């Protein structure tokens, strides 16, 4: 039995054939849809590089500040490595942008990038010095010794001298023993109070003045201790020897503190960060901002675009 197609079936087949024919004609006439203009894509890539450089500088600056303010060598080193990595990324992007501009950039774009390269090279030099200083933490180490080993030695010294005074409270020379012991304690404590200002000081001339004061107080301590030992019939000789020994330890620690303080790595790195580095960073940001503006306004013949790229 033969089945004959209905009118509806014939119509559907006809419509389908017509659509296929229409699509074929469109492909023949127009081909594939046009892709993005390569000139616009190149412009967007250049702007993206500038934007990434700006972000990289900001990230490096934050890591550098953290390295300066870190309280341990390990933290300073970690933040310093992060800052260096961010700076390396910026330099790689700078070189890529330089190559692109060499191929087709305007004279103004090349001029601005060359200006940035000069500023950036100086910033890298300052960064190397700054991060090298920040990683040493000499001032923080000096503070730790001041309020640690130095304070402990003086505390033991004063405790020993107090026992000497108590042991001689009814002796004929009790008043002189007390006067000499207190004189030694007070002079030693004066030295201790001069250490923190020395550590925080940035000027060598002021450090010299503080050290001169420490020397005078040190002479007073040693003189009082020697006069105590010379008193006839002095009691508590072991404690007196202990006091002299602990003061000797204090003097050794004090020498370490002064040496670390003279290095002044934390004070110097902070000063560089707040002055030289800050000015260079602002200069780099300013030049990149100008370069971004020039790139955004660069016209492309036959292309109309909007957004951050502008409208023409």
Secondary structure, 3 states (H helix, E strand, C coil): CCCCCCHHHHHHHHHHHHHHHHHHHHHHHHCCCCCCCHHHHHHHHHHHHHHHHHHHHHHHHHHHHHHHHCCCHHHHHHHHHHHHHHHHHHHHHHHHHHHHHHHHCCHHHHHHHHHHHHHHHHHHHHHHHHHHHHCCCHHHHHHHHHHHHHHHHHHHHHHHHHHHHHHCCCCCCHHHHHHHHHHHHHHHHHHHHHHHHHHHCCCHHHHHHHHHHHHHHHHHHHHHHHHHHHCCCCCCHHHHHHHHHHHHHHHHHHHHHHHHHHHCHHHHHHHHHHHHHHHHHHHHHHHHHHHHHHHHHCCCCCCCCCHHHCCC
